[in-house]
Amino acid sequence: MNFFELFGIKPSYFLKSEQLEKKFYELSRILHPDKVQTKSIEELTEVTRKSALLNMAFKILKNDDERAHYLFELAHFNLGAVKKSLPPELAEEYFNLQEVLEEEGNKSEEIQSLIQNFSSLLEKQVVTQETIRDEAFRGWEMAQGPLDERAFPFFTRAYDAIQQKNYLESMADDLEKKWPA
Amino acid sequence: MASVTFGRFDGPEIILGIDLGTTNSLVAISEKGIPRVLKDSDGTSIVPSVIHWNEKEKRLTAGVGAKNSRVLDAKHTAYSVKRFMGRGKSDLKNIDGGAVDISGSTDENILIKLGNKSFSAIELSSEILKVLKNRAEVSLNMQISKAVVTVPAYFNDSQRSATRLAGTLAGLDVVRIVNEPTAAALAYGLDKKKNDLIAVYDLGGGTFDISLLKLHDGIFEVLATNGDTTLGGDDFDNAIVDFISPSLPKNLDRNDIQLRSTLIEAAEKLKINLSEKEEASAEIKFHNNNYQVKITRKDFISLIEPLVKKTVAITQVALEDAHLKAKDIGDIVMVGGSTRIPYIRQTLRDFFGKDLNISMNPEEVVALGAAVQADILSGQNQDMVLLDVVPLSLGIETYGGTVGKIIHRNTKIPAMAQETFTTHVDGQKNVLIHVLQGERELAVDCRSLGRFNLKGLPPMPAGLPKIQVVFLIDANGILRVGAKELTTNTETAIEVKPSYGLTDKQVEEMLHQSFENAEEDLKARQLIDTRVEADGILRSAEKILKEGEDLPDHVGVMANVQEIRRAIENVKERIKGEDYLAIKDALEDLETAAKPLAAQVMNRALQAKMGQKNIKDVLDLKKENS
């Protein structure tokens, strides 16, 4: 039984978090060790293991990236090494920013506006990658959501977009840490 | 011991809810879904977490009586032992021993020296649990064997295991370890139908916890928890001691345990008074001298400010972990005696931007919540479910001494992780796994939980065996580990070396010792009883000897007298010893030896009464008449 089946839903990337949570609570009322009157240690271990699996399933299904990776896993999709790089649209801006930060030191107004500009460019790119990811998964679901090789073209696009998005987000985080607005 | 009567409750057996606190402990039960704290005959609910060692009687006592000894007999009195639970020598730099001698501690265990004997925190805690268990048994008039015991949410694996063991030593099966703030939330949310996000700010005598929960139709879902197990009211007391000490004469020995106890007790009173007044003073009585000390609320605030700020910073981390902001929280529940301090209340009001919930008794709410959890476990409370989290990340030491996290903090429990290990040398027979708990990157900075030795691997080339290890954290937040070699599908034996606390063998010894002690107690009673018995038999034997001495020496009376004399000497010799069984044997010999002479003495006495008739005839005559 996979995690989707445990929650009584068909494998999908697009899940409503309220529904997922409602189902999780329902299942917890049945599966949590506190709700099971047990006798032996073996039985208790088994109950604990089942409850742990439910918790693991909920954690994976409610998180976008983890859910995507779980779908990849179910389809035996081999994650290739994707080169994370700055999109060309951002490269020049980033280069300029670095130069100003190193040379000018404390011209705070100019630096602030440059950083803000770059941050908003990053944000736009993140949204673009999210759109690519969602389109890829939507395409896969339109093709009946197969969990085998037929999914690979869709998953390749989704995976690349996720990796790219995460790279851009960590860059935004670093910027925020070094130069808080 | 309470008398045992079943039948007062027809339902399932009663499970106690116990708050084993740093300063005070309480016991509660749930009846028909309503929790209540059990009180003693004076109507007091609190049992001070203080233990006294009576050196003369070789006996530990806990509770109110022991608390009185804290100043009168400081050298034999332990308090706040919860700080030492599941900890070893290396933790000592983080905790202040206060007025307790812990110099004899080992790497695995902190030992508290009370006069001529050293105790582990587990043993001392079990004395508190015994008092609570006894209170429940007397009050409910039934025998109790199960309990839910609360611990700070931020307690690690070894501290939890130590708590459970203290229960075992007290004769209580700890069916569940519950986090204190979560227990408080259970008591708080009992009659609440609304769904809300709540924060439980729990500042007790020795520990601080913050837990964020989502309440949803009887589901109590912990979203995040954080804390500091070495921050609490005790630290405020110690800060006051440091503040008032300079005003005392320089020649007083600041390290004197008696003086320290007196100062800490005074500091506690000053602290409590400062919650009501702007200034407080106290009199320090030491060696027939009185010293006046005082402190203002302003002084006190400047002393505790850094500590209170630390709790706010920790609260901020918990909020971030739960992806929440301070303004999202609907209700802030205050737990623990230290939350009575006005400065702390003001700081939190400012931080959350709203009024606090101080409707619950901060001292009783945790015990009440433990009783609610006991009700859930006994199947009585069907509506509520508690979904808690693990407070600290679980990891494995990898090459180079770094930690690979396998279960992250704030993961819902029960939680599970699987890892596959292999060998590095051809024919390697075992693999050692070092399991750690904590957030730091290096193994040396995390807390070692134990070393698991996977033994009995079938001989294979390096890298070929695949040993699947399952790490399972149960609903108590305690780790269990199982392993299997996948290529040959053999169960792998695991030998656990816990880094702190007690090994299984030590536990066994401790249980055995308590059993042996019970046996020794019994032996002592038997010895006294036997000596009393011997006294009586010796007296009657000597009386018979005296009366038999002038009997005509036929049918070996003299030989019998000699025999009796020898037997008497033997008994007198044995009485000097401690072995009651040897005394019993000697007494039996004496009785056997004295029988012939006793019969003759009795015969003569009867003959005198019956007028020369033989005793046998008298008896026969009686028979004929009847």
Chai-1 contact restraints between the chains, C-beta under 6 A:
chainA,res_idxA,chainB,res_idxB,connection_type,confidence,min_distance_angstrom,max_distance_angstrom,comment,restraint_id
A,Y25,B,I219,contact,1.0,0.0,6.0,A-B,restraint_1
A,S28,B,V385,contact,1.0,0.0,6.0,A-B,restraint_2
A,R29,B,V385,contact,1.0,0.0,6.0,A-B,restraint_3
A,H32,B,V385,contact,1.0,0.0,6.0,A-B,restraint_4
A,P33,B,A475,contact,1.0,0.0,6.0,A-B,restraint_5
A,D34,B,I376,contact,1.0,0.0,6.0,A-B,restraint_6
A,D34,B,L377,contact,1.0,0.0,6.0,A-B,restraint_7
A,Q37,B,G379,contact,1.0,0.0,6.0,A-B,restraint_8
A,T48,B,P414,contact,1.0,0.0,6.0,A-B,restraint_9
A,T48,B,D474,contact,1.0,0.0,6.0,A-B,restraint_10
A,S51,B,P414,contact,1.0,0.0,6.0,A-B,restraint_11
A,A52,B,P414,contact,1.0,0.0,6.0,A-B,restraint_12
A,A52,B,A415,contact,1.0,0.0,6.0,A-B,restraint_13
A,A52,B,M416,contact,1.0,0.0,6.0,A-B,restraint_14
A,N55,B,K412,contact,1.0,0.0,6.0,A-B,restraint_15
